[in-house]
């Protein structure tokens, strides 16, 4: 198959702007990881007018898609999970061109999952988890049990992703098969939610209690990236001061929810600052060192 596609990718291999080329072949008849194309060609370049271009091909009753992406966009995909399938293409794909061993280094990074990147990813997933969990409780209290159930599935999904990252792995598309091996406790929560014979409202209620314990138990570890930033200075931070830190950007949309949750759990302390309004205070945040 590679021989048939060589004329397509060869011009890229000869271009000094090309960093590497990866080929990934479909392994199953139904293949969401390739969008049911038979072959994925991933062309990684230094710079391009468009960060991401996609072309589709047919050959010998087969189909292929070629993604041409910039190195910067690929780093975003890896660091903030912008495109989960691409990580699997890189890890499991066949390297057919590798300038200066760039692809080899990227594969090794994905295998090692460095702690600094791991902490950032945990904070991203933790923010999404808190947001979903809050929505579950709100829907449950409104007696919207089916919607609450749906949101609880998403909540457990983010909890599972956190568990995988904590163990030093990137979450896979087949997440629950991965979690079954890595964290049976989280897998059991998901199984109980889906398989239980209890009526749906009861299932959600029981899972709210179980999830609260599971989330609070790992809150400090999951929010380490944010807590390390707040530790830079002894004083309190305003919301805007925290948000201005560039490394917060991947989870800034969930930052408010994270700060509230960490304050409720006593991990952060809220500091009231006088304003011109009588009885109205600005809220700032600091680590609770008590």
N, C-alpha and C positions, 0 to 999 in steps of 0.2 A: 504493500500500500504506500509505503514511503517513497518507493521508486516512481509511482504514478503521480505523486504530489510534488516531486522534486522540482519540476519546471515552475511550479507556483511559488515555492519558497526560496528557490535558488537566488533569484535577484535580490532578495532581502539579505541572504547570507553574505552576498558580495558587497553590501552597502556598509560603509564604516559607521553609520548611524545605528546599525542593528547590534544589540547586546547579546541576544540569544533567541533560539527557536526551540519550542517544545511541541511534541506531537503526542496526543492522547487519543486512544482508540476506544470506541464503545465496547463494553463488555457484556451488555444485556440487551435483549430485544426492546425493552422499555427502559430508557436511560435518561432520567431527568438531569443527570449531571452533564450530559452533552446536548440537552434539548432534543434528544432522539436523532441527532446527526451521528454519522458513523465515525467521523474523525474531527478532532479539534486541533487546529494549528494556532499556537500562541506565539506571536512575534513581538518581542520586547525591544523597544527602540529608546534611544536617548531623548530625542525631541521629535515633535510632530505638530503640524498645524491643528490637527484634532487629536485629543488625548486618547481616543478610542474609536477605531474603525472596525467594521465587521463586514466580511464578504462571504457569500454562500456559493458552493460549487457542487456539480454533479459529475460522476465519472464511474463507468462500469457498474451502473445500478447502485452506486454508493453516493453518499452525500458528505460534504465537509463544510466546516465553517472556519474562517481564518479571522482571528482577533489580532489586530495590531494595536498595541497599547504602549504608552510611555512608561518609563521606569518609575516616575513619580506617582502615576496613577496606580501602578501595580503595588507600590509601597503602601498606598492608602488602602487598597483592597486587603492586603495582608495585615496591616496594623489595626484597622477598625472594622474588618469583616464586611467590606463593601460588596464583595462577590465571593461567597463561600466556595463555589464550584472551582474558581480559578486556583484556589489553594490546593485542591485535590488534583487538578491538572498538573500543577508544578511538582507536587510530591510524587505522584504515581506516573507522570508522563515520561516519555523518552526524549532526552536531550539530543537534538540533532545538529545544533550549532551553539557554541558557547565561547563568546569572545572574552578573553582574559579570565576565564573560570568564574564569571559572574553568576551563571546559573547554578554551578556547583556550590558556591557560597550561599546562594539563596536557599537551595534545598537543605543545606546543613543548618541554616538559621531556622527553617521551619521545623526541622527535626529537634533542634535544641530548645526552641522557644525561649529566648533570653528573658531573665527576670524583669528587666525594665519594661519590655514590651508586654510581658504577661500582666504586670500590675496595671498598665493602662487598659488592656483588654478587660480585665476584671472590673475595673471602674465603669467601663462602657456597659458591660452586661449587667452590673449591679444597678446602674441607673435605670435601665429598661425594666429590670425585675421589680424595683420599688414602684415604678410608675404603674405597671400592670397589677401588682398586688393591691395597690391603693384603689384601682378601678374595680377589682374583684369585690373588695369590701363595700364599696359604694353601691355597686349593683346588687349585692346580696341584701344590703339594708333596704334597698328600694324594692325588694322582692322580685327582681328581674333575674330569676334563677338560671334560665338557659343562657342568657348573656354572661352572667357571672361564671357559669361553668366554662364557657368558651374562653373567657379571660383567664380563668384558672389554668387551663391547658397551656396558654401562653406563658403564664407565670412559672409553671413547672419547667417549661422549655428553657427559659432564661436561667432558672436555678440549676438545671442540668448542664447548661453551657458553662456556668460558673464552676461547677464541680469538675468538669473536664479540664478547664484552664488551670484550676488550682493544682491539678496533678501534672501539669506541664505539657498538655497536649492541645492541639487546635481542634475545636469542635468539628465533627464531620457532618456531611449531609445526613447520613444514617445515625443520627444523634443517639437515639434510645438504645440501639444495639451497642454503641460505644459506652453509654452510661451503665448499662447492665453489668459490664465488666469492671468499670472504674469506680462507680459509687452505687452499690446495690440499694442503699437506703433511699436515695433520691428516686431510683427506678421503682422501688416499692410504692412510694407516694403516688407516682404517675399511674401505676398498675391499679392501685386501690381506687383512684379517682375514676378511671375508665371502666374497670371491671365490677365495681361494687353493685350490689342489688338494691342498695338504699335509694330512696327517692332523691331526685337531683338536688333539691335544696339542702337536704341533710348531708349529701356528699360534699357539697361546696362548703358548708359550715365546718365540717370536720377537717377539711383540707385547709381552710383558713387558719385554724388552730395549729395544724401540723406545719404549715408553711411559715407561720410566724416564728416558730421555734427554729426551723431550719435556716431562715434568713438572718435572724438576730444572732445566731450562733457564729455565722461567718461574716458578719457585717464589717468588723474591723479589718479583716484580711481582704475582703472584697473592695473596701474603700481606701486601701492603703495609698494608692496613687494620690487621691485627694488629701488624705490626712498628712502625707509627707509634705505636700505643698503648704498646708496650713501651719506646719511645724517650723517653717522657715523663719518666722518671727514670733516673738512672745505675745504680742498684742493681738487684738481682735481684728478680723477682716470683715469688710462690708461685702455684700453679694457682688457688687460691681468689681471690686478689687480682685475677688477670686476669679471671676469670669474673664478678666483681662489676661490671665495667665494663658499663654498660647496652648499649653499642653492639655488644658481643660476642654478645648473646642470639640473634640470628638463626643463628649457627653454633656455639653453645655445645656442642651434642651431639657435634660433631666436633672440638672444641677439643683434646682430649687427643691425638688422632691427628695433628693439625696440629703441635702442639708437639713430639711425638716425631720426626716427619718433618723438621721444620726443624732440630732438634738433630742428627739423624743427618747432615744435609747441611752442618752447620757454620755455618748461618745464625744459629742461636741457640747459646748456651753453657749447659750445665747447671752449676749451682752447688750444691754439697753443704753443707747446714747441719746441725750436730750436733744430735742428739736425746738423750733419756735412754737409749736403747738402744745398747749397745756395737756399733759397726760399722754402725749404722743411721742413715741421713741423710735429712733432708728434701730434696727436689729443688726447686730454684727455677730460673728462667730469666731470661736477659738477652741482649741483642743481642751477637753476636760481632763486635767491632769490629776484630779482628785482620786 
